Amino acid sequence: MKNKLFALVGPHACGKSTIIQELIRLGVHYVPLYTTRSPESYVHNPVTAAKMYRFVDKIDFFKQEFLVKITYKGEYYGMMKNEILSALQNHENSVIISDVQGIKQLSKLLKDSFESIYIMVDYVTLVERMLRLKHNNDEIKYHIEYAESNGEFDTWKIANHVVKNIVSFDTTMNQVLAILRMMTPISKQQERLPGQQ
């Protein structure tokens, strides 16, 4: 069976980070993103951010050999070439977080070693989650407008898979695990709502 890299994609607060954290807990290999964004800007979830990102300044960022570089909300993000290649050589499944630019680039570069999973949620769910994250009204408006203007709600059209993350987080996780060819379902006794860790 061919080793694969899977990218989770979707608008802010759709649940990508929560899903990635659960996959890491289950032993799935995660390839971190390098970013010029400041760690202090992750005030709503600094612990998760520290696990998922490698923070570098702009000078160091452009010295690195990235397979893919993307910009998101004015900051740079990159996936290290050697880490992606190592993931494909050494791990049956690896996961990353990306955006539409990233999945377009990776699908061309990695071809059948790459698949994308769009995490779909509705507007009401997004707003509820952002409120739980303690975003104020201006921040919520910004995130929704950014997603709309950058086509984040339409990325499902080019993704390989679409998973709804609306009602049961365990249902969402079981669907993601099936896509990753990991058929061990999460127990009903551990059932959580979307957004819960």
N, C-alpha and C positions, 0 to 999 in steps of 0.2 A: 504494500500500500504506500502510495507516494506521500511524503511529508508535505504539509501545507501551512501556509500563513493565512490567517483569517483576520480581516479588518472589521471592527465594529464602527458603524457610522450612523449619524443621526443628530438632530438638533440638541442644543444645550438642555440638560435636565431630562433627556429621554431615558437615561439609566445606563449609559455606556460604562461609566466608571464603576457603578455598583455591580454590573454583570462581570466586568473584568476582575474586580476584587474577589468575587465568588469563584471565578474560573481559576485564579491564582491559588485560592484556598484549596481547590480540588486538584491542584497539581499541574495545571496547564501552564506552559511556558509563555511568559509575557515579554515582549520586546518594548522597552521604554522609548518614549519620545524625548528628544532633546529640544529645549525651548529657551528663547530669549525672554520669555515672560518672567516677571519677578515672582519668587516664592511668596512674597508678602501679598500678592494680588489674590492668592487663594485663601482669603479670609474665611470663606464659608466651609472649606473642607481641607485644611492644611495637611492633615495626616495622610489622607488619600493622595493628595498631590505629591507629597514627598515620596510615596511608593511608586507613582506612575510616571513621573517626569524627572529628567536630569536638567538642572537649571544651569545655563551658561550665559555669559555676556555675548554681545553681538560680535566682538572681535574674535573670541574663541569659537563661536558658532560657525563662522565662515572659514575657519581653518580645518574643520572636520570634513571627512569624506562620507557624505550622506548619499544613500541610494535615492531618496526622495526628500525634497524640501517643499514645504508649503507655508503659506501665510494664513493666519486666522486672527481676525480682530486686531490687525496691526502688529502682531508678533510673529516671529519665525519659529517653525517646528521642523524637526528633521528626524529621519530614521537612518541610523548608522548602517552603511553598506555591510561591514563585517559582521554586525549583529544579526542582520536579516539573513545573510548567507549561512552563518553559523546555526541560526534557528532552523533553517530548511535542511541542513545537513544532520543535525543532532536531535531534533524533536519531531515527533509525529504530527503534533499540532502546536502552533504558536499563534498568539493573538496580539493585535495592536489596536490602537484607536486612530482613526483617520478622518478625513473629510472627503468631499467629492473630488477635489484635485488629486489627493493622495491615491484614492482607489483607481482613478483613471490611469495615473502613472504606473502604479504597481501592477495593474492588470496587463498593461503592455509589456512591462519588464519581466514579470514572473510567469505570465501566461497561465498554464493549468496548475501551477503551484500556489495560486492565490485565489481566494474567494472573499467576497464582501457580504456583510450581514447588516441590513438596515434595521435599526431599532425604531419601530413606529409607535407614536403616541398621538393623542388628540390634544387640541389646544387647552382644554379644561385641565387635563392631567398635567400638562407642562406647567401651567400657572400654579396649580396646587403644589407641585414639587418645588417650584422656585420659592413659593411662600414658605414651605417647610425649610428650605435652605436659607431663609431669612433675607431673601432679595427684596429690596424696596420696589415700589411701583415703577420708578424710572428704570431700574435695572431689568425688571421683567419686560417692560415695553421695549427696551433696547435689544434684549435677547430674541424676542419674538420678531421684531422688525428685521434684525440681522438675518435670522433664519429665513424669513420670507424673501428678502432682497437677494440673498445668496443661493436660493434654490434648495435649501436644506430639507424642505418638506417634500421635494420632488426627487431626492436622491434614490428613493426606492425603485425608481424606474430603471436605473442602471445597475442596481445591486444584484448579486446572485441570489440572495435570500432576503426575505422580509419576516421579521418577528415582531408581533405586537407585544408591548410591555405596558399593559393597561390595568388588568385586574389582578391576577395572581403572579407574583414573582417566580414561584416555583414552576408554573406553566411556561413562563418565559425562559427560565433556565433549562428546563427539559427540552425545549425546542432548540435552543442554542447548542446544548450538548449533543442532540441528535445530528445537527449540522456538522459539528466537530467530530462526528463518528464515535462519540462516547455515549453509550446507551444506558448508563447507570442513572435512573431517575432519582430526583430528590424526594425524600420521604415526605408524605403528607403531614406527618407530625411536625416537620420543620417549616411548615408553610408560613411565608411572610408576605406582607404587602409590598408593592413596588416601591423602591427607594429605601427599604429597610435593609440594614446590614446584618 
